[in-house]
C-alpha cells in the first residue's frame, strides 16, 4: 500500500522532518524579547539576581530580556500572569521557596507542580541565626538553653507568615524542642529596625543583609544554615557544627508556563547554568552569601517537589495557620 503524501512528503518523511524540527526550535529560540516575572518589588535579592541573569541572557540570545516586577499575594499575582502566557519560553518567572509554601497555607487555584514547568534552579542561599546582644547567648547551645528556660518569652521576626524565614525558625524550634514567639512583618526592613533596637531578640536573617549589623556588633551571629560555612561570615559555624542537625537553604529558580517544549526548556536551562557560573557572577554571589547553581528542568522539578513535601510537614507539625 502506498503511503499518503503531505505537501510532497510521505508519512515516514513527514515524521522525520518533524523530529528534525524539534531541536531547530531551540536553535531559533528566542524569536522576540523575553519577559521574566519577579513576584517581589525591585531592589531585593531576587530582583538583583534576576536582573544580572537577564543582562547576560540578553547578550547570549541577542534579544532583550525584560524584568517585570509584580509583587503581591505571596507570588500569586505573578503566577496568574505566567499561567496565561503562551508556553513558548518567552515568558518566565523567578520563584523562591515562598512560591512553594504559600499555596499550602492559603487558598490558591494553582499547584506549583501541576500547573507550571520547572526550568532551572538559579541560586542557593542560607540564613544566619542572629540574636540581639541583650540575649546572653554566645553559641547555639547557649541560645537553646535560654529558650528552654524562657519558653515563649523571646520574640523572633520574619517577613510574614509562611515566609521561608518563618518556616526556618519553626523548623529550628522543632529540632531543638524550644518555643519562641513569632512576630511577622510585611518586610524585613521594619523587622531589622526592631531587631537592632532590641524589641525583637532573634531571627534567621539573610547573610548579606545581616552581615553589616554583625560586624558592627549590633547583632550576634550564632550559626548559618547552609551545609557549609558562608564565605561572607567565615568564623560563624553551621548549625550542624553548632550541634543542631539542621540544614536550610533558600533558593531562586525559573519556571515556565505548563506545556513549554523540552527543547526550549533545555536551551534556557543550559544558558542559565553558563551565566550563573561566570566568574564575575559567582564572585558577586559568594560575597552576598549565595551560591550559583544552574540545574536541568528535571533536577529543579525534583527539588520543588522535595521542598513542598518538607514544608508541608513543618506546617502540619507546627500547626501553622494563615491567620496565625
ABEGO torsion letter per residue (X at the ends): XBBBBBGGBBAAAAAAAAAAAAAAAAAAOBABBBBBBBABBBGBAAAAAAAAAAAAAAAAAGBBBBBBBBBEGGGAAAAAAAAABBBAGABBBBBBAAAAAAAAABBBABBAAAABBBABBABBBBBBBBBBAABBBABAAAAAAAAAABBGABBBBBAEBGBAAAAAAAAAAAAAGBBBBBBBBABAAAAAAAAAAGABABBBBBAAAAAAAAAAGABBBABBABABBBAABAABBBAAAAGBBBBBBBBBBBBBBBGBBAAAAAAAAAAAAAAAABAAAAAAAAAAGBBBBGBBAAAAAAAAAAAAAAAAAAAAAAGBBAAX
